[in-house]
Amino acid sequence: MVLPTDNKEKIRSIILVGAKDIGRCPVASRISRALWPIAGIPVITRLLEHLYRHGINRVTICCEEDSQGIRSALVFPCGMEVTILEDQLPRGTAGCLRDAVDPSCDDLVLVFPAAMAILPDISALIEAHHRRNADMTVFFNPTPPDESAEAEPAQIYACKPSIVPFIPEQGYCDLKENLVSRLVKAGLAIRMEPLSRPVGNFRHWADYLDAIPSLLAVLQQGQYRMTDHTTGGQKDVWVGPQVQIHPSAKVIGPVVLEKGCRIQEEALIIGPSILEEQVTVGPGASVIKSVVWPKTTLGRGSHIHQCLVEGSQTIPAHAVAYRRPLIRATGFWGSLWRTAEAWVGKCCPSLLWRHLKEQSCSVVAGGYNPCCSLLSSIVYGMVGIFLLSSAFLWAFWSPTLTDLWRLWRLSDEYSSGMLVLPITVYVLWIRRHELARYRIRPSLGWGILLLFGAQAFRFLGLFLMFDSAERLALIGTIYALVVFLFGWHVVWKNKGLLLFLLFMIPFPNRIQARAAQPLQTWATVSAVFSLETLGYDVKRDGNVINVNGTQVAVAEACNGLRMLTAFFVISGLVALVVHRAWWEKAVLMASSVPIALLCNTLRLVGTSIAFTMINQQEWEEIFHDFGGLAMMPVALGILVGELWLLAHLVVGEPQTIPEQVVYRQRQMGTE
C-alpha cells in the first residue's frame, strides 16, 4: 500500500537532532552527529533528500542546541518546507513533537533521529502504520539472524496528531520513557513493527563505524545508487571523480573513494571503508575498516585500523592507531602532539601486538601482508620499553630502590612491602583478558607534566631533607609512565591497583613517630582490659603489664604498626580480586585499621597468658616472634566474614523487564 501524493502532502516529518555528546564521544563533543558525513553528505542532508524523493515536503528539525549551526551547514532540497526549532529548555523528544505538530494541518507524523546511517523505506513505514491501524507505531531494528541479541529500537515513530493532547504543554517528556506509558494508560493502540533492515543508529563513533558495513552491503545489493561514481573495475568499489589510485596500491572492497582521493604507491585499503573528499593515503600506508573524513593526509607507512579519522588533519608517518577516533589537533602543539603520538605508537607493544593480531586475521591480497610492515614497529616498541625501563632503574636504583629492599628485609614493620610487586603482577595476570579490551590512548602531555611534577617533588624533598620524597617520587613516576604510555582510561580502570603500590613504601618518619606512642598505649590498655575480663589479676605500670606476678613489657615493636601495614596489604589483595561494589571495597580497606588493632590485642593477650606458663627464655622469644604470624589467618577469617555480612546486608536492585518485552506483552494483549 502506497499513499497517494495528496495524502503525503499532509504528512509532517520531524527530525530529532540531539545535543553534542560531552564526555563519552570526543568526536560528538566537537561536531553534531547530524553533520557527520557518509559518502560526502551529512547524514541529516541524506535523510532530507530521501524524504523529498518520497514526496514528503514538510519537515521540522528539532535541535537541543546550535540550531544556527545546523541551518548554516545544510542545503535543503528546492521546494521543501523546512522549519528549525531550538529548545530553550529541554523539552524531550515528545515535547519537540508537540511543538512541531499542527493537528489541523497534519494527518500523519513521522519521527526520525538525525544520527542514522541507513535510510528506511518511507512507503513501507507508512503502509505498516496504516495496516496496523495504530495511534502510534514504534519501529524496531530487525533481530540479528543468530538471535544473539534483542531487537533494538530504531527511534523511528509513526503517529497520529491525536496523541498531541497527551503531551504536557510544559516540562520534559520523552517519547519512549513517558509518552508511550501515557498512551497505554489512555487505551490508545500502540503497535510494534520490525524494519526490513537496520537503520544504523549511532551515538558513539564506534556505533558509526559499526553501521558502515551494513550501509555498504545495501549499496552492493543495488538498493541505493551513488551518482557520479564508477566501479573502479571492481563491483564493490565505488570511485568518485578525480580519484587517483597508484597501480601498486591495493583496494579490497567494499570501499567508497570520494572525489579527489589519492591512493599512493604500495598503499592498502581494506573495506568496509569510506574515504571522503580529498583524502591522501601516503606510500605504504594502510586503511582497514575505517572512515576518513575530508582533507586528511595519512603519512608514509601509517596504519589506521577500525578508526574514525576527523577531517583536515595530517597523520604522521609510521603512526599506528587501532579502534579509536583520531581527533584533529591544530597549531604547533597539535603538530607536536601528533608526532609524539606516532612515537608512542611505536613504543607501545600492547597496541602494536593487538594491531598485529587483528591484521593476521585480515584478508591478504596480491601477496601483500600488512603484518610484515609492522615487524619493524614491534622492534622499535620493544627497544622503547627497554630504554624507558633502563632510564627508570638508573634514576631510582640508588639510593631509593636499594634502601627499600634493605628496609623490607630488616624492618618488621614494613617487611610486607616486598609482597606488593608480586601481588600486583598476579592481579595483572588474572585481569589480562580485561586489559586486552581497554582503549589505549597515550597521553603525552599529561604524562610529561606528571613526570616533571614527580621529579620536582623529588628534588624539593632532597633540598628540604625529606627522606620520604624519594619514595613518593618513585610511585609518582610509575603513575606518570602509565599515563604516558597507556592513557587516562587505563589509569582509571586500574586506579585501585595503582593506589595499592603505595603500600610498598614506609610511612614518613614524622607520621610513624607520632603514631607509635598512641598505638603502644592502646595496645597496653586493650590488653589489660581483655586480661581483666578473662579474670586475671593485672596491674599496669606505663607500658609494662603485671599478670599474676609475671611482668610483660609492651615494647615499641609491639605497638601494632607491623600488624597495620601487613593487614593493609592483605585487605588490598582481597579488595583487588573480589568482584564487589566500590563502596564495599572501601569499607573493607577502612576496616583494616580496627582489625589490625584487634589482632594485635589478641596477640598480646595470648603472649601474656603464655608467659605466665612458660619460663624458658627461648620459648618466650619463639612465641613472641611467631604470635604475629598466627594472626594472619585470623585477619583473613574476619575479612571473609565481613564480605559475607556485606553480601547479606545489601540487597541488589530488582531486575526489571526490558521495555521492549513490556511493549510486546501489551501488543499481544491488545490484539
Secondary structure, 3 states (H helix, E strand, C coil): CCCCHHHHCCEEEEEEECCCCCCCCCCCCCCCHHHCEECCEEHHHHHHHHHHHCCCCEEEEEECCCHHHHHHHCCCCCCCEEEEEECCCCCHHHHHHHHHCCCCCCCEEEEEECCECCCCCHHHHHHHHHHCCCCEEEEECCCCCCCCCCCCEEEEEEECHHHHHHCCCCCCCCHHHHHHHHHHHCCCCEEEEECCCCCCECCCHHHHHHHHHHHHHHHHCCCCCCCCCECCCCCCEEECCCCEECCCCEEECCEEECCCCEECCCCEEECCEEECCCCEECCCCEEECCEECCCCEECCCCEEECCEECCCCEECCCCEEECCEECCCCHHHHHHHHHHHHHHHHCCHHHHHHHHHHHHCCCCCCCCCCCHHHHHHHHHHHHHHHHHHHHHHHHHHHHHHHHHHHHHHHCCCCHHHHHHHHHHHHHHHHCHHHHCCCCCCCCHHHHHHHHHHHHHHHHHHHHCCCCHHHHHHHHHHHHHHHHHHHCHHHHHHCHHHHHHHHHHCCCCHHHHHHHHHHHHHHHHHHHHHHHHHCCCCEEEECCEEEECCEEEECCHHHCCHHHHHHHHHHHHHHHHHCCCCHHHHHHHHHCHHHHHHHHHHHHHHHHHHHHCCCCCHHHHHHHHHHHHHHHHHHHHHHHHHHHHHHHHHCCCCCCCCCHHHHHHHHHHHHC
